Amino acid sequence: MNEFVSHCGIMLGGVIIAGISQFVLKKAADQEYKGLIDQYLNWRVILGYGLMVASTLCTVFAQRVIPLSMSPIWDACGQIFVLAISYFILREHISKRKFAGLCIMITGILIFLL
């Protein structure tokens, strides 16, 4: 059981890293660049993709113990985390549709866990 909990922590860390990666890549996409090479070879893009690789490694390592059937829960948690980052850090507005989707995801997670 202790091994399962520690691997859940690793999986959650991977989900958080993926959310941060999406944030970094969004900030990179908002910038203006001189050329095509500058657009893809800058520190934000390289950091964002590096974090995505780290997130994938965390997921692969954690799924050695966590059943694959729990993957939808972690995916939904990632979407919730990205929504929280966009609201608190990017100051994006949460529309009624986004809020309804958030409620549906949380309800689905709770139903899946029961």
PyMOL commands that set and color helices and strands:
alter all, ss='L'
color gray80, all
select helices_A, chain A and resi 2-29+36-40+43-62+68-88+96-113
alter helices_A, ss='H'
color red, helices_A
deselect
rebuild
show_as cartoon
